[in-house]
Amino acid sequence: MLGELLYVRMRILLPMTSVAIAGASGYAGGELLRYLAQHPSLDLVAACAAGRAGEPLTAVHPQFAGTSWANLVLDETTTDVLGQADLVFLALPHGESAALAAQLPPETLIVDLGADFRLRSADAWSTFYGGEHAGSWTYGLPELPGARAQIREAAKVANPGCYPTAVALALAPLAQAGAIDPTDIVVVAASGTSGAGRKASDALLATNVMGSMGAYKVGGVHQHTPEMEQSIATAGGWDIADVTLSFTPMLAPMPRGIVATCTATLTKTIDARCDPERRLRPRTVCDRVGRGAVAADRIGQWHQCRAAAGGGR
């Protein structure tokens, strides 16, 4: 009860920023709504979902039953609805954000959870996604060198992808320290099924996934590969052409989460857990555990990274 009163008081005292979401019916949209519901200075004015417009929010995300949003109805995805907000989140499939963002008022703050504005290279976009490159926005991973200040000042932010976030959190401190060879990076990472989105797919049926684990999009064709290389190059101060990364993604029989094993050749002796100038900021969600410790002891329902660093032959 005391916590609720403090929360109400915070909402009264803090200036409110109006927020709208496009793609509120998806997994990313639902997780975003969960965060917004706990934020004292963000006020949801519209939750849009093209295919589920007109339905109650609780029909798509039943976890909001019994909350102040229990009677909220999903809106059509239109610029008129989204444009009334100070801040718009785009939680849309890759390739759909750019056209909608271009139609919003120029002063609108936008965070794109899709891939449309993550890559700086038009060639990389054409190779891995296809179509016209929409350009690049400020990359929204605060753990990268200098990124926190850039994000704070940006009006348009590209939210990082799932695999690239895991890989950057693991390797960015070592890259920033100049302790790894950027031409010899290998990543094997397993993702839960929700990473593929909510759209029905035969490959994601429980009968095909449960009790099984397999690689997909092997051979350097996964669309997150250039984003990983871009982040590591940023952290190390290298040209992206100097970064070579082999990535094998795997689908694991779990609803969410990523387990990433990232290896690279060390170029000098350094302990990323102990160097205060290179370790991840204390405010990050990443918790570094001791060498040889278990990095992930269970699949939880929170955004938490547990990283273990170690060397070997």
C-alpha positions, 0 to 999 in steps of 0.5 A, spaced: 500 500 500 505 504 501 509 503 495 502 504 491 501 511 494 509 513 493 508 511 486 501 515 485 505 521 489 511 520 484 506 521 478 503 527 481 510 531 482 513 528 475 512 532 469 508 526 464 510 524 457 505 522 453 506 515 450 503 511 444 505 504 441 505 501 434 505 493 435 502 493 442 499 486 440 506 482 439 511 480 444 515 486 444 509 490 445 507 486 451 513 487 454 514 494 453 507 495 456 509 492 462 515 497 463 510 503 461 505 501 467 511 501 472 514 508 469 512 514 474 512 519 468 510 516 462 502 516 460 500 511 455 495 515 450 494 509 445 496 502 444 495 500 437 495 493 433 493 493 426 491 486 426 487 486 433 484 493 433 478 493 436 479 488 441 481 489 449 488 489 451 486 483 456 484 479 450 491 479 447 495 480 454 491 477 459 496 479 464 493 486 465 487 484 467 485 487 474 490 493 472 488 500 470 489 498 463 483 492 464 478 496 459 483 499 454 481 497 447 487 496 442 487 502 436 488 502 429 495 504 427 494 510 424 499 517 424 493 521 427 492 516 433 500 515 434 501 523 433 498 525 439 503 522 443 510 526 445 513 519 445 512 513 440 515 506 440 514 502 434 514 495 436 513 492 428 516 487 424 523 489 421 522 493 415 515 496 417 517 502 421 521 506 416 514 508 412 510 509 419 516 513 422 516 518 416 509 520 417 509 522 424 510 529 426 518 531 425 518 533 433 515 526 435 520 522 439 521 515 437 524 509 439 524 503 434 524 496 436 525 493 429 531 493 425 530 499 420 534 504 423 540 500 426 545 499 421 549 504 418 551 500 412 546 501 406 550 495 403 549 490 409 541 492 410 540 490 402 544 484 403 541 481 410 534 485 410 533 487 402 529 493 400 531 500 401 535 502 407 532 507 411 538 510 414 541 510 421 538 513 428 542 513 435 543 506 437 540 504 443 545 500 447 547 504 453 553 499 455 557 501 449 562 507 449 559 514 449 552 511 448 549 513 454 550 521 453 548 520 445 541 516 447 540 522 452 540 527 447 537 523 441 530 524 438 530 518 434 533 511 437 534 504 434 533 499 440 538 494 439 536 487 437 536 481 442 542 477 439 546 483 438 545 485 445 547 479 448 554 479 444 555 486 445 554 485 453 559 479 453 565 482 448 564 490 448 568 490 455 574 486 452 573 490 445 574 497 448 580 494 452 583 492 445 584 485 448 581 481 443 583 480 435 577 482 432 578 478 426 577 471 430 570 472 433 565 466 434 558 466 437 554 460 438 547 463 441 541 459 443 534 463 443 527 462 446 521 461 441 518 468 443 524 471 439 521 469 432 515 473 434 508 472 435 506 470 428 504 462 427 509 458 424 510 450 423 517 451 425 515 454 432 510 448 434 511 445 441 511 438 437 517 441 433 520 445 439 519 441 445 525 436 447 529 438 441 534 444 439 537 445 433 541 451 429 538 455 423 540 460 418 547 458 419 553 460 414 553 467 416 546 469 413 542 471 420 540 478 419 543 480 426 550 478 424 552 485 421 549 489 427 554 484 432 560 486 428 558 494 428 557 494 435 564 490 437 567 495 432 564 501 435 566 498 442 573 497 440 574 503 435 575 499 429 573 499 422 567 495 421 571 491 415 576 489 420 571 485 424 569 478 422 564 474 426 562 467 425 555 466 428 551 460 429 544 461 432 540 456 435 532 455 437 532 452 444 525 449 447 524 455 452 519 461 451 524 466 452 531 468 453 538 467 450 544 463 452 550 466 448 557 463 448 562 468 445 569 467 444 575 471 441 583 470 441 586 474 446 591 479 444 593 481 451 592 479 459 586 483 462 581 481 467 574 484 464 571 483 471 576 487 475 578 493 470 574 499 473 575 503 466 573 497 462 568 493 466 560 494 464 557 500 468 554 499 475 547 501 472 547 496 467 543 489 468 549 485 467 552 481 473 559 478 472 560 472 475 566 469 477 571 465 473 568 457 472 561 459 475 555 458 472 552 464 468 545 462 467 542 458 473 535 458 470 530 461 465 527 467 468 522 472 467 526 478 467 531 482 463 538 480 466 544 478 464 549 473 467 556 473 464 562 469 466 569 470 463 575 466 462 580 464 458 583 457 455 585 453 450 
